[in-house]
């Protein structure tokens, strides 16, 4: 912005004009919104994937869940049935289920699980075969040999950020806003995250988030890699560290 030559700011002191920045209100395509500022996950759950083909990370799935209010008691939210819906379509049924709580104003840095690559294939060749040439042949996916996550939320609001980290696939980012069951609406969704896709969560708002997630394999600590996850490490004040040292 040419703020020094913009007459509307001449009432500001020079140092204030120098520090002045403006929010970018430029119109973005949906693909740009997905990668840069984030979109409501419910919007993507009902979208024709072809409309955002160049923005979508291969293997990621987003599907809506319906939450039924139970007046004066709470709500009931069904997740999936083994032989129906999206998980049945892609042939994924988790071996392990878990739940986690995130406190308000916290975040989980990027986690990534290693994809299994056949010995006779290069990573690039394998991913092109799995997600491009044979993208509809879900039986090729080695679910029992690599960790796929399927995740939804029963409380709170989150921003989920997905980043492609697999060799040979375009480096795409997807930013999604998802709501828990206690905020009944179109953003009550579940997300399937393939191995090799780094994922992070950030709590939106002032309430804790409760996550429920299934994994295609049982938890193995050595199969959980971390990228830029320093946000999870709460450092002691410098004076405390000096004293303890």
Buried (B, 14 or more C-beta within 10 A) or exposed (E): EEBEEEEEBEEEEEEEBEEEEEEEEEEEEBBEBBBEEBBBBBBBBEBEEEEBEEBBBBBBBBBBBEBEEEEEEEBEBEBBEEEEBBBEEBEBBBEEEEEEEBEEEBBBBBBBBBBBBEEEEEBEBBBBBBBEEEEEEBEEBBBEEBBBBBBBBBBBBBBBBBBBBBEEBEEBBBBBBBBBBBBBEEBBBBBBBBBBBBBBBBBBEEBBBBBBBBBBBEEEEEBEBEEEBEEEEEEEEEEEEEEEE
